[in-house]
C-alpha cells in the first residue's frame, strides 16, 4: 500500500492560498504585503511586480539584489531607468549592476547610449559622452541581435563624430586653423544634423565654437555668416550663443538684430533626450496575475 503524499498536497494548498492573499493585497494597493506573500509562495517574479508598483526604490534595489533572478534584475533596472538616475549615483550604479548580472548586454549598451545623450543634451560634456558611447559599443559587441552589424556601424559613426569634435575643442588654443577645418567638415557632413533627434552631436555646439572663436579674433564678418547659417538650418540661437555677443555682431555688420528666440534645442540632439529612451528586455511588467478559480 503506497503512502499518499500529504506533505506535497499541503504545500501546494499553502502556495495557492498565499497567492490568493497576495493578489487581494495587490488589488487593494498593499504592495509591500503582496510582495511578502508572493515571496512566501515562492513566486519572486510576481513579488517584484507588486513591489515595483509601490515605487519604493530602496526596497526594489534590495529585493533585486538578493533575488539572483535574471528576470528580476532586468525588471528592476528597467524601472530604475524611469527615475532621475543621472543625478543619483546609487540608482545609476544599480542599473549597470543589474543589467550586468542579467547579462542583458543590449539593454546595458542602450543605457550607456542614454548616458551619452544626456551628457550631450543637458551638459554639453562631450568627453563624458564619448566615454559612455565607447562603453556602449563594448557591450553591444557582445550581443547576438540580428542587426548587430548595422547597430555597431551606426554607433561607430557616432563615436567618430564625437571624437572629432572633442579633438577640435582641444585645438582651439594650439592649432585653431585645424579646429576650424574639423568643425567646417562636421558642418558640411550631410549625415550630421540632418535629423535633429538622431544626430551624434548638437550642431549648434559646433557653430557656437566657431562663432565664439571668430568673435574673439575680431572677424565679425565670419561670425555673422555662421550665425546666419545657424538660422538657415532652423537652429534656435539662444541656447548656444550669448545674446549680447549676437547683438554686437549684427550691429557691427549694420544689420538689425533678430529677436532672440527662447527655448532650447535645434542643435541636432533633441532636448527631450530622445536617444535616451529606455532600452528594455522583453520581460513585461503586467497585471496578469489571475489564478484559476479566483
C-alpha atoms as an extended CHARMM CRD file, in Angstrom:
* protein
*
       294  EXT
         1         1  UNK       CA              0.0000000000        0.0000000000        0.0000000000  PROA      1               0.0000000000
         2         2  UNK       CA              1.5480000000        3.2570000000       -1.1990000000  PROA      2               0.0000000000
         3         3  UNK       CA              1.5320000000        6.2830000000        1.0560000000  PROA      3               0.0000000000
         4         4  UNK       CA             -0.3630000000        9.4110000000       -0.0230000000  PROA      4               0.0000000000
         5         5  UNK       CA              1.9540000000       12.4470000000       -0.4560000000  PROA      5               0.0000000000
         6         6  UNK       CA              0.0990000000       14.5870000000        2.0820000000  PROA      6               0.0000000000
         7         7  UNK       CA              3.1010000000       16.8520000000        2.5340000000  PROA      7               0.0000000000
         8         8  UNK       CA              3.1680000000       17.8140000000       -1.1390000000  PROA      8               0.0000000000
         9         9  UNK       CA             -0.5830000000       18.4400000000       -1.1740000000  PROA      9               0.0000000000
        10        10  UNK       CA             -0.3740000000       20.6670000000        1.8850000000  PROA      10              0.0000000000
        11        11  UNK       CA              2.4920000000       22.6390000000        0.3310000000  PROA      11              0.0000000000
        12        12  UNK       CA              0.5150000000       23.1660000000       -2.8750000000  PROA      12              0.0000000000
        13        13  UNK       CA             -2.5740000000       24.2840000000       -0.9420000000  PROA      13              0.0000000000
        14        14  UNK       CA             -0.4340000000       26.6830000000        1.0940000000  PROA      14              0.0000000000
        15        15  UNK       CA              1.0890000000       28.1880000000       -2.0530000000  PROA      15              0.0000000000
        16        16  UNK       CA             -2.3300000000       28.5880000000       -3.6530000000  PROA      16              0.0000000000
        17        17  UNK       CA             -3.6850000000       30.3150000000       -0.5330000000  PROA      17              0.0000000000
        18        18  UNK       CA             -0.6760000000       32.6330000000       -0.3020000000  PROA      18              0.0000000000
        19        19  UNK       CA             -1.0630000000       33.5590000000       -3.9750000000  PROA      19              0.0000000000
        20        20  UNK       CA             -4.7240000000       34.3990000000       -3.4340000000  PROA      20              0.0000000000
        21        21  UNK       CA             -3.9210000000       36.5430000000       -0.4050000000  PROA      21              0.0000000000
        22        22  UNK       CA             -1.1280000000       38.2430000000       -2.3260000000  PROA      22              0.0000000000
        23        23  UNK       CA             -3.4240000000       39.0400000000       -5.2340000000  PROA      23              0.0000000000
        24        24  UNK       CA             -6.0220000000       40.5870000000       -2.9300000000  PROA      24              0.0000000000
        25        25  UNK       CA             -3.3180000000       42.6740000000       -1.2450000000  PROA      25              0.0000000000
        26        26  UNK       CA             -2.1110000000       43.8690000000       -4.6110000000  PROA      26              0.0000000000
        27        27  UNK       CA             -5.6050000000       44.8000000000       -5.7230000000  PROA      27              0.0000000000
        28        28  UNK       CA             -6.0500000000       46.8010000000       -2.5250000000  PROA      28              0.0000000000
        29        29  UNK       CA             -2.7790000000       48.6530000000       -3.0230000000  PROA      29              0.0000000000
        30        30  UNK       CA             -0.9120000000       46.8820000000       -0.2290000000  PROA      30              0.0000000000
        31        31  UNK       CA              2.0620000000       46.2490000000       -2.4740000000  PROA      31              0.0000000000
        32        32  UNK       CA              4.6480000000       45.5480000000        0.2090000000  PROA      32              0.0000000000
        33        33  UNK       CA              2.4190000000       42.9060000000        1.8080000000  PROA      33              0.0000000000
        34        34  UNK       CA              1.6320000000       41.4460000000       -1.6050000000  PROA      34              0.0000000000
        35        35  UNK       CA              5.3690000000       41.2020000000       -2.2750000000  PROA      35              0.0000000000
        36        36  UNK       CA              5.8580000000       39.3800000000        1.0170000000  PROA      36              0.0000000000
        37        37  UNK       CA              3.0700000000       36.8760000000        0.3480000000  PROA      37              0.0000000000
        38        38  UNK       CA              4.2050000000       36.1830000000       -3.2220000000  PROA      38              0.0000000000
        39        39  UNK       CA              7.7100000000       35.6150000000       -1.8690000000  PROA      39              0.0000000000
        40        40  UNK       CA              6.3720000000       33.1810000000        0.7390000000  PROA      40              0.0000000000
        41        41  UNK       CA              4.5460000000       31.4170000000       -2.0700000000  PROA      41              0.0000000000
        42        42  UNK       CA              7.8450000000       31.0750000000       -3.9240000000  PROA      42              0.0000000000
        43        43  UNK       CA              6.9750000000       33.4080000000       -6.8020000000  PROA      43              0.0000000000
        44        44  UNK       CA              9.6920000000       36.0560000000       -6.7240000000  PROA      44              0.0000000000
        45        45  UNK       CA              8.8200000000       37.4710000000      -10.1420000000  PROA      45              0.0000000000
        46        46  UNK       CA              5.2580000000       38.3280000000       -9.0830000000  PROA      46              0.0000000000
        47        47  UNK       CA              6.6720000000       39.6020000000       -5.8050000000  PROA      47              0.0000000000
        48        48  UNK       CA              8.8640000000       42.0360000000       -7.7280000000  PROA      48              0.0000000000
        49        49  UNK       CA              5.9630000000       43.1230000000       -9.9410000000  PROA      49              0.0000000000
        50        50  UNK       CA              3.9940000000       44.0120000000       -6.8310000000  PROA      50              0.0000000000
        51        51  UNK       CA              6.9500000000       45.8100000000       -5.2790000000  PROA      51              0.0000000000
        52        52  UNK       CA              7.5280000000       47.8300000000       -8.4380000000  PROA      52              0.0000000000
        53        53  UNK       CA              4.0150000000       49.2210000000       -8.1110000000  PROA      53              0.0000000000
        54        54  UNK       CA              4.9100000000       50.5530000000       -4.6670000000  PROA      54              0.0000000000
        55        55  UNK       CA              7.6010000000       52.8030000000       -6.1040000000  PROA      55              0.0000000000
        56        56  UNK       CA              9.7880000000       52.0680000000       -3.0930000000  PROA      56              0.0000000000
        57        57  UNK       CA             13.1550000000       52.3980000000       -4.8020000000  PROA      57              0.0000000000
        58        58  UNK       CA             15.2330000000       51.3680000000       -1.8110000000  PROA      58              0.0000000000
        59        59  UNK       CA             13.2970000000       48.1210000000       -1.3110000000  PROA      59              0.0000000000
        60        60  UNK       CA             13.2410000000       47.4310000000       -5.0540000000  PROA      60              0.0000000000
        61        61  UNK       CA             17.0280000000       47.6680000000       -5.2250000000  PROA      61              0.0000000000
        62        62  UNK       CA             17.4120000000       45.4850000000       -2.1340000000  PROA      62              0.0000000000
        63        63  UNK       CA             14.9480000000       42.8390000000       -3.3170000000  PROA      63              0.0000000000
        64        64  UNK       CA             16.5380000000       42.6490000000       -6.7640000000  PROA      64              0.0000000000
        65        65  UNK       CA             19.9850000000       42.4450000000       -5.2110000000  PROA      65              0.0000000000
        66        66  UNK       CA             19.1660000000       39.3220000000       -3.2190000000  PROA      66              0.0000000000
        67        67  UNK       CA             16.8990000000       37.6870000000       -5.8040000000  PROA      67              0.0000000000
        68        68  UNK       CA             19.5340000000       36.0360000000       -8.0050000000  PROA      68              0.0000000000
        69        69  UNK       CA             16.9510000000       36.0100000000      -10.7770000000  PROA      69              0.0000000000
        70        70  UNK       CA             17.6540000000       37.3480000000      -14.2610000000  PROA      70              0.0000000000
        71        71  UNK       CA             14.0940000000       38.4950000000      -14.9480000000  PROA      71              0.0000000000
        72        72  UNK       CA             14.0130000000       40.4100000000      -11.6770000000  PROA      72              0.0000000000
        73        73  UNK       CA             17.3660000000       42.0470000000      -12.3940000000  PROA      73              0.0000000000
        74        74  UNK       CA             16.0740000000       43.2950000000      -15.7350000000  PROA      74              0.0000000000
        75        75  UNK       CA             12.6900000000       44.4360000000      -14.4020000000  PROA      75              0.0000000000
        76        76  UNK       CA             14.3890000000       46.3500000000      -11.6340000000  PROA      76              0.0000000000
        77        77  UNK       CA             16.8840000000       48.0070000000      -13.9690000000  PROA      77              0.0000000000
        78        78  UNK       CA             14.1000000000       48.9300000000      -16.3990000000  PROA      78              0.0000000000
        79        79  UNK       CA             12.1620000000       50.5360000000      -13.5580000000  PROA      79              0.0000000000
        80        80  UNK       CA             15.1960000000       52.4230000000      -12.2480000000  PROA      80              0.0000000000
        81        81  UNK       CA             15.6990000000       53.9500000000      -15.6970000000  PROA      81              0.0000000000
        82        82  UNK       CA             12.3890000000       55.7600000000      -15.2630000000  PROA      82              0.0000000000
        83        83  UNK       CA             13.8650000000       57.6820000000      -12.3160000000  PROA      83              0.0000000000
        84        84  UNK       CA             16.2790000000       60.6120000000      -12.2350000000  PROA      84              0.0000000000
        85        85  UNK       CA             19.1810000000       58.1970000000      -12.3550000000  PROA      85              0.0000000000
        86        86  UNK       CA             21.6530000000       60.7050000000      -13.7580000000  PROA      86              0.0000000000
        87        87  UNK       CA             21.5430000000       62.6750000000      -10.5020000000  PROA      87              0.0000000000
        88        88  UNK       CA             21.5410000000       59.6400000000       -8.2320000000  PROA      88              0.0000000000
        89        89  UNK       CA             24.8080000000       57.7200000000       -8.2530000000  PROA      89              0.0000000000
        90        90  UNK       CA             23.3280000000       54.7860000000       -6.3110000000  PROA      90              0.0000000000
        91        91  UNK       CA             20.4860000000       54.3040000000       -8.7830000000  PROA      91              0.0000000000
        92        92  UNK       CA             22.8340000000       54.5990000000      -11.7560000000  PROA      92              0.0000000000
        93        93  UNK       CA             25.2010000000       52.0560000000      -10.2080000000  PROA      93              0.0000000000
        94        94  UNK       CA             22.2980000000       49.6710000000       -9.5770000000  PROA      94              0.0000000000
        95        95  UNK       CA             21.0960000000       49.8870000000      -13.1910000000  PROA      95              0.0000000000
        96        96  UNK       CA             24.5250000000       48.9450000000      -14.5030000000  PROA      96              0.0000000000
        97        97  UNK       CA             24.9270000000       46.2330000000      -11.8410000000  PROA      97              0.0000000000
        98        98  UNK       CA             21.5560000000       44.5820000000      -12.5400000000  PROA      98              0.0000000000
        99        99  UNK       CA             21.9180000000       44.6000000000      -16.3260000000  PROA      99              0.0000000000
       100       100  UNK       CA             25.4220000000       43.1780000000      -15.9080000000  PROA      100             0.0000000000
       101       101  UNK       CA             24.2410000000       40.4030000000      -13.5880000000  PROA      101             0.0000000000
       102       102  UNK       CA             21.4140000000       39.5890000000      -16.0090000000  PROA      102             0.0000000000
       103       103  UNK       CA             23.8970000000       39.5420000000      -18.9030000000  PROA      103             0.0000000000
       104       104  UNK       CA             21.4760000000       41.8950000000      -20.6730000000  PROA      104             0.0000000000
       105       105  UNK       CA             24.1750000000       43.3260000000      -22.9140000000  PROA      105             0.0000000000
       106       106  UNK       CA             21.7630000000       45.0100000000      -25.3300000000  PROA      106             0.0000000000
       107       107  UNK       CA             20.0000000000       46.8220000000      -22.5140000000  PROA      107             0.0000000000
       108       108  UNK       CA             23.3250000000       47.7730000000      -20.9780000000  PROA      108             0.0000000000
       109       109  UNK       CA             24.5320000000       49.1390000000      -24.3110000000  PROA      109             0.0000000000
       110       110  UNK       CA             21.3220000000       51.1090000000      -24.6680000000  PROA      110             0.0000000000
       111       111  UNK       CA             21.6870000000       52.5140000000      -21.1760000000  PROA      111             0.0000000000
       112       112  UNK       CA             25.1910000000       53.7890000000      -21.8970000000  PROA      112             0.0000000000
       113       113  UNK       CA             23.8450000000       55.4310000000      -25.0510000000  PROA      113             0.0000000000
       114       114  UNK       CA             21.2330000000       57.1320000000      -22.8760000000  PROA      114             0.0000000000
       115       115  UNK       CA             24.0320000000       58.3520000000      -20.6030000000  PROA      115             0.0000000000
       116       116  UNK       CA             25.8880000000       59.7640000000      -23.5860000000  PROA      116             0.0000000000
       117       117  UNK       CA             22.8300000000       61.5730000000      -24.9000000000  PROA      117             0.0000000000
       118       118  UNK       CA             22.1520000000       63.2160000000      -21.5540000000  PROA      118             0.0000000000
       119       119  UNK       CA             25.7660000000       64.3620000000      -21.2730000000  PROA      119             0.0000000000
       120       120  UNK       CA             25.4030000000       65.9900000000      -24.6920000000  PROA      120             0.0000000000
       121       121  UNK       CA             21.8930000000       67.3890000000      -24.4330000000  PROA      121             0.0000000000
       122       122  UNK       CA             21.9400000000       68.6710000000      -20.8800000000  PROA      122             0.0000000000
       123       123  UNK       CA             25.5890000000       69.2400000000      -20.0260000000  PROA      123             0.0000000000
       124       124  UNK       CA             27.4240000000       69.5150000000      -23.3540000000  PROA      124             0.0000000000
       125       125  UNK       CA             30.0730000000       67.2880000000      -21.8570000000  PROA      125             0.0000000000
       126       126  UNK       CA             31.2990000000       65.5350000000      -24.9750000000  PROA      126             0.0000000000
       127       127  UNK       CA             34.2420000000       63.9250000000      -23.1960000000  PROA      127             0.0000000000
       128       128  UNK       CA             31.9340000000       62.0310000000      -20.8310000000  PROA      128             0.0000000000
       129       129  UNK       CA             29.5770000000       61.2750000000      -23.7000000000  PROA      129             0.0000000000
       130       130  UNK       CA             32.4500000000       59.7600000000      -25.6530000000  PROA      130             0.0000000000
       131       131  UNK       CA             33.3570000000       57.5090000000      -22.7370000000  PROA      131             0.0000000000
       132       132  UNK       CA             29.7460000000       56.3420000000      -22.4480000000  PROA      132             0.0000000000
       133       133  UNK       CA             29.4980000000       55.6430000000      -26.1820000000  PROA      133             0.0000000000
       134       134  UNK       CA             32.6470000000       53.5410000000      -26.0570000000  PROA      134             0.0000000000
       135       135  UNK       CA             31.1820000000       51.5420000000      -23.1670000000  PROA      135             0.0000000000
       136       136  UNK       CA             28.0070000000       51.0710000000      -25.1920000000  PROA      136             0.0000000000
       137       137  UNK       CA             29.9940000000       49.7310000000      -28.1420000000  PROA      137             0.0000000000
       138       138  UNK       CA             31.9010000000       47.3330000000      -25.8840000000  PROA      138             0.0000000000
       139       139  UNK       CA             28.6990000000       45.7720000000      -24.5900000000  PROA      139             0.0000000000
       140       140  UNK       CA             26.9140000000       45.8640000000      -27.9410000000  PROA      140             0.0000000000
       141       141  UNK       CA             29.7520000000       43.8250000000      -29.4430000000  PROA      141             0.0000000000
       142       142  UNK       CA             28.8480000000       41.0010000000      -27.0480000000  PROA      142             0.0000000000
       143       143  UNK       CA             25.2310000000       40.8680000000      -28.1870000000  PROA      143             0.0000000000
       144       144  UNK       CA             23.6630000000       38.3920000000      -30.5820000000  PROA      144             0.0000000000
       145       145  UNK       CA             20.9550000000       40.5470000000      -32.1500000000  PROA      145             0.0000000000
       146       146  UNK       CA             20.2330000000       40.1300000000      -35.8510000000  PROA      146             0.0000000000
       147       147  UNK       CA             21.0470000000       43.7400000000      -36.6570000000  PROA      147             0.0000000000
       148       148  UNK       CA             24.2480000000       43.7400000000      -34.6010000000  PROA      148             0.0000000000
       149       149  UNK       CA             26.4680000000       44.7240000000      -37.5260000000  PROA      149             0.0000000000
       150       150  UNK       CA             24.2380000000       47.6140000000      -38.5320000000  PROA      150             0.0000000000
       151       151  UNK       CA             23.9440000000       48.9200000000      -34.9830000000  PROA      151             0.0000000000
       152       152  UNK       CA             27.6830000000       48.6980000000      -34.3750000000  PROA      152             0.0000000000
       153       153  UNK       CA             28.3520000000       50.5520000000      -37.6170000000  PROA      153             0.0000000000
       154       154  UNK       CA             25.9460000000       53.3030000000      -36.5870000000  PROA      154             0.0000000000
       155       155  UNK       CA             27.4680000000       53.5380000000      -33.1120000000  PROA      155             0.0000000000
       156       156  UNK       CA             30.9860000000       53.6340000000      -34.5160000000  PROA      156             0.0000000000
       157       157  UNK       CA             29.9350000000       56.5360000000      -36.7400000000  PROA      157             0.0000000000
       158       158  UNK       CA             28.5910000000       58.4020000000      -33.6930000000  PROA      158             0.0000000000
       159       159  UNK       CA             31.8070000000       57.7730000000      -31.7960000000  PROA      159             0.0000000000
       160       160  UNK       CA             33.8810000000       59.0180000000      -34.7370000000  PROA      160             0.0000000000
       161       161  UNK       CA             31.9010000000       62.2740000000      -34.9240000000  PROA      161             0.0000000000
       162       162  UNK       CA             32.0970000000       62.9300000000      -31.2000000000  PROA      162             0.0000000000
       163       163  UNK       CA             35.8240000000       62.1260000000      -31.2060000000  PROA      163             0.0000000000
       164       164  UNK       CA             36.3740000000       64.6860000000      -33.9810000000  PROA      164             0.0000000000
       165       165  UNK       CA             34.5040000000       67.3880000000      -32.1000000000  PROA      165             0.0000000000
       166       166  UNK       CA             36.2480000000       66.6330000000      -28.8010000000  PROA      166             0.0000000000
       167       167  UNK       CA             39.5820000000       66.8540000000      -30.6130000000  PROA      167             0.0000000000
       168       168  UNK       CA             38.5980000000       70.1230000000      -32.2960000000  PROA      168             0.0000000000
       169       169  UNK       CA             37.7320000000       71.7730000000      -28.9950000000  PROA      169             0.0000000000
       170       170  UNK       CA             41.1390000000       70.8670000000      -27.6070000000  PROA      170             0.0000000000
       171       171  UNK       CA             42.8550000000       72.5680000000      -30.5540000000  PROA      171             0.0000000000
       172       172  UNK       CA             41.3130000000       75.9970000000      -30.1330000000  PROA      172             0.0000000000
       173       173  UNK       CA             44.4740000000       77.4140000000      -28.4920000000  PROA      173             0.0000000000
       174       174  UNK       CA             47.3010000000       75.3990000000      -30.0100000000  PROA      174             0.0000000000
       175       175  UNK       CA             46.0270000000       74.8600000000      -33.5530000000  PROA      175             0.0000000000
       176       176  UNK       CA             42.9040000000       76.9750000000      -34.2560000000  PROA      176             0.0000000000
       177       177  UNK       CA             43.2340000000       76.5120000000      -38.0280000000  PROA      177             0.0000000000
       178       178  UNK       CA             42.8480000000       72.7680000000      -37.6240000000  PROA      178             0.0000000000
       179       179  UNK       CA             39.9360000000       73.3400000000      -35.2450000000  PROA      179             0.0000000000
       180       180  UNK       CA             38.2070000000       75.4610000000      -37.8900000000  PROA      180             0.0000000000
       181       181  UNK       CA             38.8680000000       72.8180000000      -40.5450000000  PROA      181             0.0000000000
       182       182  UNK       CA             37.4650000000       69.9790000000      -38.4320000000  PROA      182             0.0000000000
       183       183  UNK       CA             34.3560000000       71.9260000000      -37.4160000000  PROA      183             0.0000000000
       184       184  UNK       CA             33.7820000000       73.0020000000      -41.0010000000  PROA      184             0.0000000000
       185       185  UNK       CA             33.9540000000       69.3870000000      -42.1390000000  PROA      185             0.0000000000
       186       186  UNK       CA             31.4620000000       68.3700000000      -39.4610000000  PROA      186             0.0000000000
       187       187  UNK       CA             29.0190000000       71.1090000000      -40.5030000000  PROA      187             0.0000000000
       188       188  UNK       CA             29.3590000000       70.1530000000      -44.1720000000  PROA      188             0.0000000000
       189       189  UNK       CA             28.7200000000       66.4570000000      -43.4970000000  PROA      189             0.0000000000
       190       190  UNK       CA             25.1770000000       65.7630000000      -44.7810000000  PROA      190             0.0000000000
       191       191  UNK       CA             24.7850000000       62.8460000000      -42.3660000000  PROA      191             0.0000000000
       192       192  UNK       CA             25.3420000000       65.0070000000      -39.2960000000  PROA      192             0.0000000000
       193       193  UNK       CA             22.4400000000       67.0590000000      -38.0380000000  PROA      193             0.0000000000
       194       194  UNK       CA             20.1610000000       66.0130000000      -40.8910000000  PROA      194             0.0000000000
       195       195  UNK       CA             17.7950000000       64.6730000000      -38.2600000000  PROA      195             0.0000000000
       196       196  UNK       CA             17.9500000000       66.7120000000      -35.0750000000  PROA      196             0.0000000000
       197       197  UNK       CA             16.6300000000       63.8610000000      -32.9710000000  PROA      197             0.0000000000
       198       198  UNK       CA             19.2410000000       61.3550000000      -34.1310000000  PROA      198             0.0000000000
       199       199  UNK       CA             22.3970000000       63.3840000000      -34.6510000000  PROA      199             0.0000000000
       200       200  UNK       CA             25.6250000000       62.3340000000      -32.9810000000  PROA      200             0.0000000000
       201       201  UNK       CA             26.2060000000       65.8310000000      -31.6490000000  PROA      201             0.0000000000
       202       202  UNK       CA             24.3150000000       69.0930000000      -31.2510000000  PROA      202             0.0000000000
       203       203  UNK       CA             25.2000000000       71.0020000000      -34.3910000000  PROA      203             0.0000000000
       204       204  UNK       CA             24.5480000000       74.2320000000      -32.5070000000  PROA      204             0.0000000000
       205       205  UNK       CA             27.5650000000       73.4580000000      -30.3210000000  PROA      205             0.0000000000
       206       206  UNK       CA             29.7980000000       73.2300000000      -33.4010000000  PROA      206             0.0000000000
       207       207  UNK       CA             28.5100000000       76.5490000000      -34.7030000000  PROA      207             0.0000000000
       208       208  UNK       CA             28.9490000000       78.1210000000      -31.2640000000  PROA      208             0.0000000000
       209       209  UNK       CA             32.5840000000       77.0280000000      -31.0440000000  PROA      209             0.0000000000
       210       210  UNK       CA             33.3600000000       78.6190000000      -34.4160000000  PROA      210             0.0000000000
       211       211  UNK       CA             31.3600000000       81.8050000000      -33.8410000000  PROA      211             0.0000000000
       212       212  UNK       CA             32.9180000000       82.4430000000      -30.4460000000  PROA      212             0.0000000000
       213       213  UNK       CA             36.3700000000       81.8710000000      -31.9250000000  PROA      213             0.0000000000
       214       214  UNK       CA             35.8510000000       84.3230000000      -34.8080000000  PROA      214             0.0000000000
       215       215  UNK       CA             34.2690000000       86.8540000000      -32.4820000000  PROA      215             0.0000000000
       216       216  UNK       CA             37.2900000000       86.6710000000      -30.1740000000  PROA      216             0.0000000000
       217       217  UNK       CA             39.5360000000       87.1520000000      -33.2300000000  PROA      217             0.0000000000
       218       218  UNK       CA             37.5890000000       90.2480000000      -34.2540000000  PROA      218             0.0000000000
       219       219  UNK       CA             36.4250000000       88.6590000000      -37.5120000000  PROA      219             0.0000000000
       220       220  UNK       CA             32.7800000000       89.6840000000      -37.1560000000  PROA      220             0.0000000000
       221       221  UNK       CA             32.0270000000       89.0640000000      -40.8150000000  PROA      221             0.0000000000
       222       222  UNK       CA             32.8320000000       85.3730000000      -40.4330000000  PROA      222             0.0000000000
       223       223  UNK       CA             30.9410000000       85.2450000000      -37.1250000000  PROA      223             0.0000000000
       224       224  UNK       CA             27.9030000000       86.8810000000      -38.7540000000  PROA      224             0.0000000000
       225       225  UNK       CA             27.9850000000       84.4320000000      -41.6760000000  PROA      225             0.0000000000
       226       226  UNK       CA             27.9490000000       81.4970000000      -39.2860000000  PROA      226             0.0000000000
       227       227  UNK       CA             25.0900000000       82.9350000000      -37.2030000000  PROA      227             0.0000000000
       228       228  UNK       CA             23.0650000000       83.2450000000      -40.3940000000  PROA      228             0.0000000000
       229       229  UNK       CA             23.9130000000       79.6700000000      -41.3160000000  PROA      229             0.0000000000
       230       230  UNK       CA             22.5640000000       78.5990000000      -37.9330000000  PROA      230             0.0000000000
       231       231  UNK       CA             19.3090000000       80.4140000000      -38.5870000000  PROA      231             0.0000000000
       232       232  UNK       CA             19.0610000000       78.9560000000      -42.0880000000  PROA      232             0.0000000000
       233       233  UNK       CA             19.2890000000       75.4740000000      -40.5890000000  PROA      233             0.0000000000
       234       234  UNK       CA             16.4650000000       76.2650000000      -38.1760000000  PROA      234             0.0000000000
       235       235  UNK       CA             18.6790000000       76.1860000000      -35.0880000000  PROA      235             0.0000000000
       236       236  UNK       CA             17.4590000000       78.2610000000      -32.1470000000  PROA      236             0.0000000000
       237       237  UNK       CA             20.2840000000       80.6610000000      -31.3080000000  PROA      237             0.0000000000
       238       238  UNK       CA             19.5900000000       81.4330000000      -27.6410000000  PROA      238             0.0000000000
       239       239  UNK       CA             20.7240000000       78.1300000000      -26.0570000000  PROA      239             0.0000000000
       240       240  UNK       CA             24.1100000000       78.3210000000      -27.7430000000  PROA      240             0.0000000000
       241       241  UNK       CA             25.2370000000       81.9310000000      -28.0270000000  PROA      241             0.0000000000
       242       242  UNK       CA             25.3770000000       84.8800000000      -25.6480000000  PROA      242             0.0000000000
       243       243  UNK       CA             22.6480000000       87.3440000000      -26.6180000000  PROA      243             0.0000000000
       244       244  UNK       CA             24.8290000000       90.4200000000      -26.2140000000  PROA      244             0.0000000000
       245       245  UNK       CA             27.5120000000       88.9120000000      -28.4280000000  PROA      245             0.0000000000
       246       246  UNK       CA             24.9840000000       88.2120000000      -31.1690000000  PROA      246             0.0000000000
       247       247  UNK       CA             23.6250000000       91.7700000000      -30.9540000000  PROA      247             0.0000000000
       248       248  UNK       CA             27.1520000000       93.1760000000      -31.1900000000  PROA      248             0.0000000000
       249       249  UNK       CA             27.8580000000       91.0700000000      -34.2810000000  PROA      249             0.0000000000
       250       250  UNK       CA             24.6990000000       92.3120000000      -36.0060000000  PROA      250             0.0000000000
       251       251  UNK       CA             25.2340000000       95.9530000000      -35.0870000000  PROA      251             0.0000000000
       252       252  UNK       CA             28.8330000000       95.9120000000      -36.2680000000  PROA      252             0.0000000000
       253       253  UNK       CA             27.6420000000       94.4670000000      -39.5780000000  PROA      253             0.0000000000
       254       254  UNK       CA             24.9900000000       97.1760000000      -39.8490000000  PROA      254             0.0000000000
       255       255  UNK       CA             22.1670000000       94.6580000000      -39.6330000000  PROA      255             0.0000000000
       256       256  UNK       CA             19.1250000000       94.9330000000      -37.3990000000  PROA      256             0.0000000000
       257       257  UNK       CA             19.4100000000       92.2540000000      -34.6960000000  PROA      257             0.0000000000
       258       258  UNK       CA             16.9240000000       89.4250000000      -34.9980000000  PROA      258             0.0000000000
       259       259  UNK       CA             14.8580000000       88.9530000000      -31.8060000000  PROA      259             0.0000000000
       260       260  UNK       CA             16.2360000000       86.0970000000      -29.7390000000  PROA      260             0.0000000000
       261       261  UNK       CA             14.0120000000       83.0530000000      -29.5660000000  PROA      261             0.0000000000
       262       262  UNK       CA             13.5220000000       81.3140000000      -26.2680000000  PROA      262             0.0000000000
       263       263  UNK       CA             13.6440000000       77.6370000000      -25.5870000000  PROA      263             0.0000000000
       264       264  UNK       CA             16.2760000000       75.1040000000      -26.3990000000  PROA      264             0.0000000000
       265       265  UNK       CA             17.1320000000       72.5930000000      -28.9950000000  PROA      265             0.0000000000
       266       266  UNK       CA             17.6860000000       72.7050000000      -32.6780000000  PROA      266             0.0000000000
       267       267  UNK       CA             21.2750000000       71.5860000000      -32.4650000000  PROA      267             0.0000000000
       268       268  UNK       CA             20.9930000000       68.0520000000      -33.6460000000  PROA      268             0.0000000000
       269       269  UNK       CA             20.1690000000       66.2440000000      -30.4610000000  PROA      269             0.0000000000
       270       270  UNK       CA             16.6220000000       66.8580000000      -29.2410000000  PROA      270             0.0000000000
       271       271  UNK       CA             16.1770000000       68.3890000000      -25.8000000000  PROA      271             0.0000000000
       272       272  UNK       CA             13.9280000000       65.5680000000      -24.7830000000  PROA      272             0.0000000000
       273       273  UNK       CA             16.9090000000       63.1720000000      -24.8930000000  PROA      273             0.0000000000
       274       274  UNK       CA             15.0510000000       61.0040000000      -27.3450000000  PROA      274             0.0000000000
       275       275  UNK       CA             18.0090000000       58.7250000000      -27.7770000000  PROA      275             0.0000000000
       276       276  UNK       CA             17.8790000000       58.2240000000      -24.0610000000  PROA      276             0.0000000000
       277       277  UNK       CA             14.7680000000       56.1300000000      -24.3340000000  PROA      277             0.0000000000
       278       278  UNK       CA             14.5610000000       53.1040000000      -22.1480000000  PROA      278             0.0000000000
       279       279  UNK       CA             16.0160000000       50.0160000000      -23.7490000000  PROA      279             0.0000000000
       280       280  UNK       CA             14.2610000000       47.0790000000      -22.2050000000  PROA      280             0.0000000000
       281       281  UNK       CA             14.4390000000       43.3410000000      -22.4360000000  PROA      281             0.0000000000
       282       282  UNK       CA             11.1960000000       41.6190000000      -23.4090000000  PROA      282             0.0000000000
       283       283  UNK       CA             10.1700000000       40.9830000000      -19.8230000000  PROA      283             0.0000000000
       284       284  UNK       CA              6.7730000000       42.6290000000      -19.2730000000  PROA      284             0.0000000000
       285       285  UNK       CA              5.5330000000       44.0540000000      -16.0070000000  PROA      285             0.0000000000
       286       286  UNK       CA              1.8600000000       43.2170000000      -16.2950000000  PROA      286             0.0000000000
       287       287  UNK       CA             -1.1340000000       42.6690000000      -14.0890000000  PROA      287             0.0000000000
       288       288  UNK       CA             -1.9550000000       39.2280000000      -15.3830000000  PROA      288             0.0000000000
       289       289  UNK       CA             -1.7540000000       37.5040000000      -12.0370000000  PROA      289             0.0000000000
       290       290  UNK       CA             -5.1020000000       35.7400000000      -12.3110000000  PROA      290             0.0000000000
       291       291  UNK       CA             -5.2210000000       32.3060000000      -10.7800000000  PROA      291             0.0000000000
       292       292  UNK       CA             -7.6590000000       29.6260000000      -11.8460000000  PROA      292             0.0000000000
       293       293  UNK       CA            -10.8820000000       29.7370000000       -9.8760000000  PROA      293             0.0000000000
       294       294  UNK       CA            -10.1910000000       33.0630000000       -8.1560000000  PROA      294             0.0000000000
